[in-house]
Each structure stands twice: as C-alpha cells, then as structure tokens.
Amino acid sequence: MGKYKQITDQERDKIAVWLASGESIRQIGKKLERSHSSVLREIKRNGWQDGYVAIHAQSEAGKRASESRQRHP
C-alpha cells in the first residue's frame, strides 16, 4: 500500500470542473490517478450546499488541518 497523499488545491480545481461538466466520480478518480472513494470522500467532506466549489473545499480542508494542529501540538 502506498503512502497517503492529500488532495491538492489543483486537484480540487479539476474535480470542480469535471463535476460541472458531468464526469462521473470513477472517471474523475481515473483522471487523477486516485481511488474513486478518495474523490467521493473529498466531495462529501468539502462539498458546499448543492455542489462542489474548489475554493470552498480548500478553505474547509485548511480549517480542519489547523484545528488538528491545535489539538495535537
């Protein structure tokens, strides 16, 4: 099993564009060379209202990371 790699802001941009153009979760996963479950998890955790907005997703991920660092110095 490979080392886990966080989803980057560039990948979040691509996810948003591909979702808007009607690509499936599995197609997006293949294009990003990631598991479809990782893409789905990203959309569920960082989705916004009725869709997925990359800048909002990056903000939410950053907040969680910051909170995690505060709990575990």
PyMOL commands that set and color helices and strands:
alter all, ss='L'
color gray80, all
select helices_A, chain A and resi 9-20+25-32+36-46+54-71
alter helices_A, ss='H'
color red, helices_A
deselect
rebuild
show_as cartoon
